[in-house]
Amino acid sequence: MIAGNTLYATTHDSWRVDHDVTPHVVESDHGSESPDPLAVDPFFVMRAGAIVVGAGSGIRAKMQPPKQYQNLGNASIFATTLNRLLTHPHIDQVVAVISEGHEALFKECVMPHLTGKVLTAFGGDSRTESVISGLSRLQDDSLTHVLIHDAVRPFFSHQLVDRILHALRDHEAVIPGIGLIDALWKTNASLAIETVDRDEMIRAQTPQGFDIQTLLDAYSRCANTAHDDAAIAISAGIAVQVVSGEEDNVKLTTPKDFEREGITPAKVPDTRCGTGFDVHRFGDGTFVTLCGVQVPHDQGLVGHSDADVSAHAITDAIYGALAQGDIGRWFPPDDPQWKDVDSMVFLRHAYELAEKHGYAIRAIDCTIICEKPRISPFAASMQEKIAEVIELEIDRVSIKATTSEGLGFTGRREGIASLATATLMSR
């Protein structure tokens, strides 16, 4: 293979080269018009589906998330490829083959950008298994033909699809091919031993088109895996037609491919979680401060600062996610300057420390544990206050309350406890 393409000799007995296409002099014609593949004969019935294989792990590209989920402009490579097929007027159904375990990636990086409905199937350990899985997922029994395409070839044109569909009117298997410019040599280890006639060679691309039943029959007779579906067809004795490929229709395989196309791999964000827990006992007072909100009560909470037990738990959760200790490390309880201070000062410091270390707070979840006072009437105000101080969307802050069913010190109404979780993500 060369640059992600399968290399084929065009002298194979079961290989046919379109006489209108010189396989070794092929240029991309994105700007030219192709005949409507179904307009020549109005009585010819063709309904085509497409299977996009994207179940790879991206090992050769050395990228995480895998290369098909990397951004290409405003959408992922996978989504761009799928949309090119979804918007073709003669593609009636599209199946995306993804790796099991990539469901969340597909939902996040692909689905929001799709222009139409896409069915999904799980891939196997080989391309052959993945394509078979995709074929089994096609739901339209009226489909007569299918295109098999690589998810990481996003730069193909509708004109290329037109040429393939047009050739499928007369042939059971059709692939796009690009002629070779460089001299070809066979090698033995590091020694060049024999030249190969490049005029008899092409670089095969995708999408590769087939009569569906012919391809299914070929796969049923195939005992081995193959680099592409044309190889499966040839092994079953099926003649494969070649049409003009496109130089722009590159397969993004290695880091160099991405550099050449000007694609900057996405940085995988570092996600961290921290937990915080705090307790304050009741004392004299007429209110308790929770999440920066004063809640009327027949007792107050005792503490060095304002004893905002919930704010302290949230603050410690943020510090914990950053591996930066707790409130006591930054605001020692024996330091008089923090006497009776508003705990929002502590929370704001934790937020600013996260920003300094390159992390954004993405979610806060806080549970207040007490028998009294009732928290629910004040929960929305608490949510707003926390969101304001750490500059977070309000729907990313959760404040809820529970009792301990009369058990323990909170059950005996001796004080209030709070548990919090903070999720941070690198910028």
URMOSUL-V991692 format. One record per pair of residues at least 6 apart in sequence whose ideal C-beta (glycine too) atoms are under 8 Angstrom apart, sorted by the first residue. I is the first residue (numbers start at 0). J is the second residue. If there is no record, write none. Layout:
[[I & J] [I & J]]
This chain:
[[0 & 6] [0 & 226] [1 & 202] [2 & 202] [2 & 249] [2 & 250] [2 & 252] [2 & 256] [3 & 249] [3 & 250] [3 & 251] [3 & 252] [3 & 253] [3 & 256] [4 & 177] [4 & 202] [4 & 203] [4 & 204] [4 & 250] [5 & 202] [5 & 203] [5 & 226] [5 & 227] [5 & 229] [5 & 230] [6 & 200] [6 & 201] [6 & 202] [6 & 203] [7 & 14] [7 & 176] [7 & 200] [7 & 201] [7 & 203] [7 & 229] [8 & 14] [8 & 199] [8 & 200] [9 & 16] [9 & 22] [9 & 176] [9 & 199] [9 & 200] [9 & 201] [9 & 241] [10 & 199] [11 & 233] [13 & 233] [13 & 236] [13 & 237] [13 & 238] [13 & 239] [14 & 233] [14 & 238] [14 & 239] [14 & 241] [15 & 170] [15 & 238] [15 & 239] [15 & 240] [15 & 241] [16 & 22] [16 & 240] [16 & 241] [17 & 166] [17 & 240] [17 & 241] [17 & 242] [20 & 241] [20 & 242] [20 & 243] [21 & 178] [22 & 176] [22 & 178] [22 & 201] [22 & 241] [23 & 178] [23 & 179] [23 & 197] [23 & 198] [23 & 200] [23 & 201] [24 & 178] [25 & 176] [25 & 177] [25 & 178] [25 & 201] [25 & 243] [25 & 244] [25 & 246] [26 & 243] [26 & 246] [27 & 156] [27 & 244] [27 & 245] [27 & 246] [27 & 247] [27 & 248] [28 & 158] [28 & 243] [28 & 245] [29 & 156] [29 & 158] [29 & 245] [29 & 247] [31 & 158] [32 & 158] [33 & 157] [33 & 158] [33 & 161] [33 & 162] [33 & 165] [34 & 161] [34 & 165] [35 & 161] [36 & 45] [36 & 89] [36 & 161] [36 & 162] [36 & 163] [36 & 164] [36 & 165] [36 & 167] [36 & 168] [37 & 43] [37 & 45] [37 & 89] [37 & 164] [39 & 165] [39 & 168] [40 & 168] [43 & 168] [44 & 143] [45 & 89] [45 & 143] [45 & 144] [45 & 164] [45 & 167] [45 & 168] [46 & 91] [46 & 139] [46 & 141] [46 & 142] [46 & 143] [46 & 144] [47 & 89] [47 & 90] [47 & 91] [47 & 142] [47 & 143] [47 & 144] [47 & 145] [47 & 146] [47 & 164] [47 & 167] [47 & 208] [48 & 90] [48 & 91] [48 & 92] [48 & 93] [48 & 94] [48 & 137] [48 & 139] [48 & 142] [48 & 144] [48 & 145] [48 & 146] [48 & 211] [49 & 84] [49 & 90] [49 & 92] [49 & 93] [49 & 94] [49 & 145] [49 & 146] [49 & 147] [49 & 148] [49 & 206] [50 & 93] [50 & 94] [50 & 96] [50 & 130] [50 & 133] [50 & 134] [50 & 136] [50 & 137] [50 & 145] [50 & 146] [50 & 147] [50 & 148] [51 & 77] [51 & 80] [51 & 81] [51 & 84] [51 & 93] [51 & 94] [51 & 95] [51 & 96] [51 & 133] [51 & 148] [51 & 149] [51 & 150] [52 & 96] [52 & 122] [52 & 126] [52 & 129] [52 & 130] [52 & 133] [52 & 147] [52 & 148] [52 & 149] [52 & 150] [53 & 67] [53 & 77] [53 & 80] [53 & 95] [53 & 96] [53 & 97] [53 & 98] [53 & 122] [53 & 149] [53 & 150] [53 & 151] [54 & 96] [54 & 97] [54 & 98] [54 & 101] [54 & 121] [54 & 122] [54 & 123] [54 & 129] [55 & 65] [55 & 66] [55 & 67] [55 & 98] [55 & 150] [55 & 151] [56 & 65] [56 & 98] [57 & 63] [57 & 64] [57 & 65] [57 & 66] [57 & 67] [59 & 252] [59 & 253] [60 & 66] [60 & 251] [60 & 252] [60 & 253] [60 & 254] [60 & 256] [60 & 257] [60 & 264] [61 & 254] [62 & 69] [62 & 254] [62 & 257] [62 & 264] [63 & 267] [64 & 104] [64 & 108] [64 & 265] [64 & 267] [65 & 98] [65 & 101] [65 & 104] [66 & 76] [66 & 151] [66 & 251] [66 & 252] [66 & 257] [66 & 264] [67 & 75] [67 & 76] [67 & 77] [67 & 80] [67 & 150] [67 & 151] [68 & 75] [68 & 76] [68 & 77] [68 & 101] [68 & 104] [68 & 105] [68 & 108] [68 & 109] [68 & 265] [69 & 75] [69 & 76] [69 & 257] [69 & 262] [69 & 264] [69 & 265] [70 & 76] [70 & 262] [70 & 265] [71 & 79] [71 & 153] [71 & 262] [72 & 79] [73 & 112] [74 & 82] [74 & 112] [75 & 108] [75 & 109] [75 & 112] [76 & 150] [76 & 151] [76 & 153] [76 & 251] [76 & 262] [77 & 95] [77 & 105] [77 & 108] [77 & 109] [77 & 150] [78 & 108] [78 & 109] [78 & 110] [78 & 112] [78 & 113] [79 & 112] [79 & 153] [80 & 148] [80 & 149] [80 & 150] [80 & 151] [80 & 152] [80 & 153] [81 & 93] [81 & 95] [81 & 109] [81 & 113] [81 & 117] [81 & 150] [82 & 112] [82 & 113] [82 & 114] [82 & 115] [83 & 153] [83 & 155] [83 & 156] [83 & 157] [84 & 90] [84 & 93] [84 & 146] [84 & 148] [84 & 160] [84 & 206] [85 & 93] [85 & 113] [85 & 114] [85 & 115] [85 & 117] [86 & 114] [86 & 115] [86 & 157] [87 & 157] [87 & 160] [89 & 160] [89 & 161] [89 & 164] [90 & 146] [90 & 160] [91 & 139] [91 & 142] [92 & 118] [92 & 137] [92 & 138] [92 & 139] [92 & 142] [93 & 115] [93 & 116] [93 & 117] [93 & 118] [94 & 117] [94 & 118] [94 & 119] [94 & 120] [94 & 133] [94 & 136] [94 & 137] [95 & 105] [95 & 109] [95 & 117] [95 & 118] [95 & 119] [95 & 120] [95 & 150] [96 & 119] [96 & 120] [96 & 121] [96 & 122] [96 & 129] [96 & 130] [96 & 132] [96 & 133] [96 & 136] [97 & 104] [97 & 105] [97 & 119] [97 & 120] [97 & 121] [97 & 122] [98 & 121] [98 & 122] [99 & 121] [99 & 122] [105 & 119] [110 & 117] [118 & 136] [118 & 137] [118 & 138] [119 & 136] [120 & 132] [120 & 133] [120 & 135] [120 & 136] [121 & 132] [122 & 128] [122 & 129] [122 & 132] [123 & 129] [123 & 131] [123 & 132] [125 & 224] [126 & 224] [126 & 225] [126 & 226] [126 & 227] [127 & 218] [127 & 221] [127 & 223] [127 & 224] [127 & 225] [127 & 231] [128 & 224] [130 & 147] [130 & 218] [130 & 228] [131 & 218] [133 & 147] [134 & 145] [134 & 211] [134 & 214] [134 & 215] [134 & 218] [137 & 145] [137 & 211] [142 & 211] [143 & 210] [143 & 211] [144 & 164] [144 & 167] [144 & 208] [144 & 209] [144 & 210] [144 & 211] [145 & 208] [145 & 209] [145 & 211] [145 & 214] [146 & 160] [146 & 163] [146 & 205] [146 & 206] [146 & 207] [146 & 208] [146 & 209] [147 & 205] [147 & 206] [147 & 207] [147 & 208] [147 & 209] [147 & 227] [147 & 228] [148 & 155] [148 & 205] [148 & 206] [148 & 207] [149 & 205] [149 & 250] [151 & 250] [151 & 251] [151 & 252] [152 & 204] [152 & 205] [152 & 248] [152 & 249] [152 & 250] [152 & 251] [153 & 251] [154 & 245] [154 & 247] [154 & 248] [154 & 249] [154 & 260] [155 & 204] [155 & 205] [155 & 206] [155 & 245] [155 & 247] [155 & 248] [156 & 245] [156 & 247] [156 & 248] [159 & 175] [159 & 206] [159 & 243] [159 & 244] [159 & 245] [159 & 248] [160 & 206] [162 & 175] [162 & 242] [162 & 243] [163 & 173] [163 & 174] [163 & 175] [163 & 206] [163 & 207] [163 & 208] [163 & 242] [164 & 208] [166 & 173] [166 & 208] [166 & 240] [166 & 242] [167 & 173] [167 & 208] [167 & 209] [167 & 210] [169 & 240] [170 & 238] [170 & 239] [170 & 240] [171 & 209] [171 & 210] [171 & 213] [171 & 232] [171 & 237] [171 & 238] [172 & 207] [172 & 208] [172 & 209] [172 & 210] [172 & 213] [172 & 214] [172 & 229] [172 & 232] [172 & 237] [172 & 238] [172 & 239] [172 & 240] [173 & 207] [173 & 208] [173 & 209] [173 & 239] [173 & 240] [173 & 241] [173 & 242] [174 & 203] [174 & 204] [174 & 205] [174 & 207] [174 & 208] [174 & 227] [174 & 229] [174 & 239] [174 & 240] [174 & 241] [174 & 242] [175 & 203] [175 & 204] [175 & 205] [175 & 206] [175 & 207] [175 & 241] [175 & 242] [175 & 243] [175 & 244] [175 & 245] [175 & 248] [176 & 201] [176 & 202] [176 & 203] [176 & 204] [176 & 241] [176 & 242] [176 & 243] [176 & 244] [177 & 201] [177 & 202] [177 & 204] [177 & 244] [177 & 245] [177 & 246] [178 & 197] [178 & 200] [178 & 201] [178 & 202] [179 & 197] [179 & 200] [179 & 201] [179 & 202] [180 & 197] [181 & 197] [182 & 194] [182 & 197] [183 & 194] [183 & 195] [183 & 196] [183 & 197] [183 & 200] [184 & 191] [184 & 192] [184 & 193] [184 & 194] [184 & 195] [185 & 191] [185 & 192] [185 & 193] [185 & 194] [185 & 195] [186 & 192] [201 & 241] [201 & 244] [202 & 244] [203 & 227] [203 & 229] [203 & 244] [204 & 244] [204 & 245] [204 & 248] [204 & 250] [205 & 227] [205 & 250] [207 & 227] [207 & 228] [207 & 229] [209 & 228] [209 & 232] [213 & 232] [213 & 237] [214 & 228] [214 & 231] [214 & 232] [216 & 235] [217 & 231] [217 & 232] [217 & 234] [217 & 235] [217 & 237] [218 & 231] [220 & 234] [220 & 235] [221 & 231] [221 & 234] [221 & 235] [223 & 234] [225 & 231] [225 & 234] [229 & 239] [232 & 239] [233 & 239] [249 & 256] [249 & 259] [249 & 260] [250 & 256] [251 & 257] [251 & 260] [251 & 262] [254 & 264] [257 & 263] [257 & 264] [268 & 424] [268 & 425] [268 & 426] [269 & 358] [269 & 424] [269 & 425] [270 & 361] [270 & 422] [270 & 423] [270 & 424] [270 & 425] [271 & 320] [271 & 321] [271 & 358] [271 & 422] [271 & 423] [271 & 424] [272 & 320] [272 & 420] [272 & 421] [272 & 422] [272 & 423] [273 & 315] [273 & 316] [273 & 317] [273 & 318] [273 & 319] [273 & 320] [273 & 321] [273 & 420] [273 & 421] [273 & 423] [274 & 315] [274 & 316] [274 & 319] [274 & 418] [274 & 419] [274 & 420] [274 & 421] [275 & 311] [275 & 312] [275 & 313] [275 & 314] [275 & 315] [275 & 316] [275 & 317] [275 & 318] [275 & 319] [275 & 325] [275 & 417] [275 & 418] [275 & 419] [275 & 420] [275 & 421] [276 & 312] [276 & 315] [276 & 416] [276 & 417] [276 & 418] [276 & 419] [277 & 308] [277 & 309] [277 & 311] [277 & 312] [277 & 315] [277 & 416] [277 & 417] [278 & 308] [278 & 408] [278 & 414] [278 & 415] [278 & 416] [278 & 417] [279 & 300] [279 & 301] [279 & 302] [279 & 306] [279 & 308] [279 & 414] [279 & 415] [280 & 300] [280 & 301] [280 & 408] [280 & 413] [280 & 414] [281 & 298] [281 & 299] [281 & 300] [281 & 301] [281 & 412] [281 & 413] [281 & 414] [281 & 415] [282 & 298] [282 & 299] [282 & 300] [282 & 301] [283 & 298] [283 & 299] [284 & 296] [284 & 298] [284 & 299] [284 & 300] [285 & 295] [285 & 296] [285 & 297] [285 & 299] [286 & 293] [286 & 294] [286 & 295] [286 & 296] [286 & 299] [287 & 293] [287 & 294] [287 & 296] [287 & 298] [287 & 299] [287 & 300] [287 & 306] [287 & 372] [287 & 415] [288 & 294] [288 & 300] [288 & 305] [288 & 306] [288 & 307] [288 & 310] [288 & 342] [289 & 307] [289 & 308] [289 & 309] [289 & 310] [289 & 367] [289 & 374] [289 & 377] [289 & 381] [289 & 415] [289 & 417] [290 & 307] [290 & 309] [290 & 310] [290 & 313] [290 & 365] [290 & 381] [290 & 382] [290 & 384] [290 & 385] [290 & 398] [291 & 307] [291 & 310] [291 & 341] [291 & 342] [291 & 343] [291 & 346] [291 & 381] [291 & 384] [291 & 385] [291 & 388] [292 & 377] [292 & 380] [292 & 381] [292 & 384] [294 & 372] [294 & 374] [294 & 377] [295 & 372] [296 & 371] [296 & 372] [299 & 306] [300 & 306] [300 & 307] [300 & 308] [300 & 414] [300 & 415] [302 & 308] [303 & 332] [303 & 337] [303 & 338] [304 & 330] [304 & 337] [304 & 338] [304 & 339] [304 & 340] [304 & 341] [304 & 342] [304 & 345] [305 & 339] [305 & 340] [305 & 341] [305 & 342] [306 & 342] [307 & 341] [307 & 342] [307 & 343] [308 & 367] [308 & 415] [308 & 416] [308 & 417] [309 & 365] [309 & 367] [309 & 381] [309 & 398] [309 & 417] [309 & 419] [310 & 342] [310 & 343] [310 & 345] [310 & 346] [310 & 385] [311 & 326] [311 & 342] [311 & 345] [311 & 417] [312 & 365] [312 & 417] [312 & 418] [312 & 419] [313 & 346] [313 & 363] [313 & 365] [313 & 385] [313 & 417] [313 & 419] [313 & 421] [314 & 326] [314 & 342] [314 & 345] [314 & 346] [314 & 348] [314 & 349] [315 & 325] [315 & 326] [315 & 419] [316 & 363] [316 & 419] [316 & 420] [316 & 421] [317 & 346] [317 & 349] [317 & 350] [317 & 352] [317 & 353] [317 & 360] [317 & 389] [317 & 421] [317 & 423] [318 & 324] [318 & 325] [318 & 326] [318 & 328] [318 & 329] [318 & 349] [318 & 352] [319 & 325] [319 & 421] [320 & 353] [320 & 358] [320 & 421] [320 & 422] [320 & 423] [321 & 349] [321 & 352] [321 & 353] [321 & 356] [321 & 358] [321 & 423] [323 & 329] [323 & 352] [326 & 345] [329 & 345] [329 & 348] [330 & 337] [330 & 340] [330 & 345] [330 & 348] [331 & 337] [343 & 384] [343 & 388] [346 & 385] [346 & 388] [346 & 389] [347 & 388] [347 & 389] [349 & 389] [350 & 360] [350 & 388] [350 & 389] [350 & 390] [353 & 359] [353 & 360] [353 & 423] [357 & 425] [357 & 426] [358 & 423] [358 & 424] [358 & 425] [358 & 426] [359 & 423] [359 & 424] [359 & 425] [359 & 426] [360 & 389] [360 & 391] [360 & 421] [360 & 422] [360 & 423] [361 & 391] [361 & 395] [361 & 422] [361 & 423] [361 & 424] [362 & 395] [362 & 396] [362 & 397] [362 & 420] [362 & 421] [362 & 422] [363 & 385] [363 & 389] [363 & 391] [363 & 395] [363 & 396] [363 & 397] [363 & 419] [363 & 420] [363 & 421] [363 & 422] [364 & 397] [364 & 419] [364 & 420] [365 & 385] [365 & 397] [365 & 398] [365 & 399] [365 & 417] [365 & 418] [365 & 419] [365 & 420] [366 & 399] [366 & 400] [366 & 401] [366 & 417] [366 & 418] [366 & 419] [367 & 374] [367 & 398] [367 & 399] [367 & 400] [367 & 401] [367 & 415] [367 & 416] [367 & 417] [368 & 400] [368 & 401] [368 & 402] [368 & 403] [368 & 409] [368 & 415] [368 & 416] [368 & 417] [368 & 418] [369 & 400] [369 & 402] [369 & 409] [369 & 412] [369 & 414] [369 & 415] [369 & 416] [370 & 402] [370 & 403] [370 & 405] [370 & 409] [370 & 410] [370 & 412] [371 & 412] [373 & 400] [374 & 381] [374 & 398] [374 & 399] [374 & 400] [375 & 400] [378 & 398] [378 & 399] [378 & 400] [381 & 398] [382 & 393] [382 & 396] [382 & 397] [382 & 398] [383 & 393] [385 & 391] [385 & 396] [385 & 398] [386 & 392] [386 & 393] [386 & 395] [386 & 396] [402 & 409] [402 & 410] [403 & 409] [403 & 410] [404 & 410] [405 & 411] [408 & 414] [408 & 416] [409 & 415] [409 & 416]]
